[in-house]
């Protein structure tokens, strides 16, 4: 798998590690919260030094029960964080985690963001697909039902894997019609799925290859881990590592994580275990 970033084709083999920066005071994992400029700067520098291939920056907490905020407040948080990251590394590959088309556009045009990571898969802003197409950036298409406030009540699937793949396939067609060339699919672990449904999706991850797009796995410290183990998000690093390895075995090309060093070790060990997946020469 490859992806075009700022006009350059880049290989996703070995798998990329996407480091999470939440410019929020209320994201579910306290270790990722960076509501102040100095926090963002320190975390960004640390994640890049540990080997993050890209940084995913969010200004809107999508955890159940989080406060809704305006687009202006979201952009204000993102701009603060993006300014700090650009001071550290002007060439860092940045993904912006937003479901709002106008916010995404401003981040791309003003801060050279290369990827839009939309948790809603275009359902919360009808202008998102056309915006992504007009900007010519990569787009992460995640599966979710409802919104962060309602998603936990929308888990009535007859076959969760088949229905998620079907929904993503339909939206891929829409994105292509809007001119989006680089699409990354995300099954949406933890978004409108029960713990058992999350594990079903992970077991079936290889089936997502039928979509013909790179797969992003966002498993880091999520409730499917800590609820199963009877722990807290803060205690869920080991469980995250175990499931990240399962995701790589299932064909994931990007791991979205809070803990970059451990995810990088997963990728290295996976490639040692499966040398046929050694890096290609394309960079």
N, C-alpha and C positions, 0 to 999 in steps of 0.2 A: 504494500500500500504506500501511496505517496500523497502529499498535500502541497498545494501551491501557497506559499507565504511571501507576500510582497513581491510577486512576480518571479519567485524562485521555487523550483520544484525540490521538495525535501522528502527524503525517505522516512517512513515510519517503522523502519526495521534497522536497529532494535526499537522496541516500543518506546514511545515517548512517556516522560513523566511530567505531568501538569501540576504545578504547585499552587495550592489554594491560598489566596489572600482575601479575607473578608473585611472590608472597610465598614464594619458594622459593630454596634455594641451588643448584639443579641443573637449572633449565629449559634447553632446548637453546640458546637465544640469551642469551648472558651479559648483554647490554644491558637485558634485561627483568627480571633477577633483583633483587628488593628484599627481602632477608631481614630487614631491620631497619626499625624505625619511621621513622627519619630518611630512609631510602632511599625508602620508600613515600610519605611526605609530599612529598618533592622531586619524585618522578616524577609523582604525581597532580596536583600543582599545575602542573607543566610540561605534561602532556597536556591538562588542562582549558584552560589558557591558549592552547594551540595549536589548540583548537577541537574536542576530542573531544566527541561527543554523549553518550557513556556510557563507563564504565570497566568492564572485565572483569577481575575479581580472582580469582586462583587460588592455592590452597595445596598442590596436589598436582601434581607434575611428571608429565606423561603421555608424555614422550619414551621411546623404547625403552631399556630398561636402567636406568631411574630406580629409586631405592629406593622400596619400598612403605612407606607410613606409616599409622598408625592414624587413625581418625576424630577422636579427641581432638587428636592432633597437627595434623591438617589444620585443624580448627576453630580451634585456638590461633593458627595462622599467619594464618588469615582474619580472626579477631577483631582481631588486632593491626593488620592492614592496614585493615580497615573503620573502626576507631576513628580512625586517622590521616586517612582520606579524609573522614569525617564532621566532623572538626575543621576541615578546609579548606573544605568545602562541604556543608552539611547537605542541600541539595536535589539534589546530583549523582545522576544516574541510574546505578545500579550493577547490574552482572550478576555473579553468583557462579559461578565455573567449578568445578563439583563433580558427581560421579556418585552421591553419597550423599544419600539423602532426609533423614535426620536433620540432617546438616550444612546442607543447603539450608534446611530449616525454621528452624533457629536463626538463620541469616543473615538470612532474610526477617523473622522476628518480632523480632529484637533490633537489627537494623541497617537496616531499611527497604530491603532489597534488592528490586529490581523485576523482575529477570530471572534465571531459572535456566538456566545454560548447561551441559548435560549431554553430555559427549563420548561417553557410552556409549549414548545414545538409549534409556535405560531398561533396558538389558540387564544392568547390573551391580548394580542395586538394584530389586527388584520393587515396592517401595513408592513409587518416584519419581513415577510418573504420578498416582497418587492424591494424593500430597503436593502436587504442583504444582496439581492441581485444587482442593484444599481451601484452598490459600493464595491463589488468585486472581491469580497473577502470570504474566507471559509466560514461555514455555519455548522454549529453543533445542534442537531435536531434531536431533542430529548422527548421521550414519551411521558405525558402526564395527563390525568383527567382533572377537570375542575381547576382550582387554584389552591395555593397553600392553605387557605382556611377551610376548604371543602374536600380536599383530595382524599383524606383518610376515610371518608364515607362512600367513596366511589371505587370500590374494589370488587365489584360483582362481575368477574370474568368467567366464561365457560371454559376457555382455554387461554390462559394469560399469555403464553408465548405466541400463539397464532394470532391473537388479537393485537398484541403490541406490534408484531411484524407487519400485519396488515395495515395498521394505522400509519406506521412509519413509511411503508411503501407508497401509500396514497399521497402523503405529504412530500416525499421525495419527488414524485411526479410533478406536484405543484411547484416545488422549488426549482426544478429543471426548467419549467415553463417560464419562470421569472429570471432565468439566466444565472442561477447559482450553480457554479461548476464544482466546488469543493464542499462536499457534505460529509459530516461525521455523524454517525448515529449513536445514540445513548439510550439503552433500554429504560432508564429512569428508575434505578433501584431506589426504593423508599418513597417514591412519588405515586400515590394512588395504588399501592400494592401492600398486601399483608406480608409478614415475615416469610410465610411459606411460599407465597408467590414470588418474592424476591429470590429465594433459593431455586425455584423452578426456572426462572429466567437465567440464573447463573449456570445451572446444569445444561440449559439449552442454548448457551451463548453461541455455539458454532452455527446454529441455524440462522443467525442473523447475517451470515456471510452471503445469503441469497440476495441481500439488498445491494451488494456490490460497493459498499462504503466502508471506510475504517470504522472500527467500533471503539467507543470510549466507555470505560467502566469507572463509575463513580461509587465506590464501595466504602471509602475511607471513614472509619469510626461510626458507621451508620447503625441504626437500631436493629437491623437484622443480625448484627454481630453482638452488640451488648445485651440485647434482650435474650438472645439464645444462650449466651454465656452467663447471664445473671450479673453483668458488670455495669460500668458506666462508660460513656464515650471516652473519658480520660484513661480508662483501663483497657481500651480496645485496640491498641496498636498491634499486638501479636495476632489477634483475630483478623485485623485488616490485612496483614501480611499474608496470612493463609489464603484469604479469599482473593487477594490480588494475584497470587500465583495461579489459582484456579481460573481467574479471568484471562490471564496470559495463555494458559493451556486451551482456553476456549476461543482464542483468536483475537483478543483485545489488542488494539494498536496504541491506545493511550490509557494511562492510569491517572485519574484525577485524585490527588492525595493531599493530606495535611502534612505527611511525613516523607519528605523527598528522599532522604538517604536510604531508608528502608525499602522504599519502592524501587530505587535504582538498583539495590542489591537483588531484589526479586527479578528484575529484568536481566541482570547479568547471569544469575543462576539459571534462569529459564533458558537463556541462549546457550549456556554451557551444557544443559541437559538435552537440548534439541539443537545440535550444531547445524542442522540443515536450515535453520532460520538465521544463520549468520548474516551480518549486515551486508547489503549490496553496496555498490560503489557510488550510487546516486546520492548526492548531498545537496 
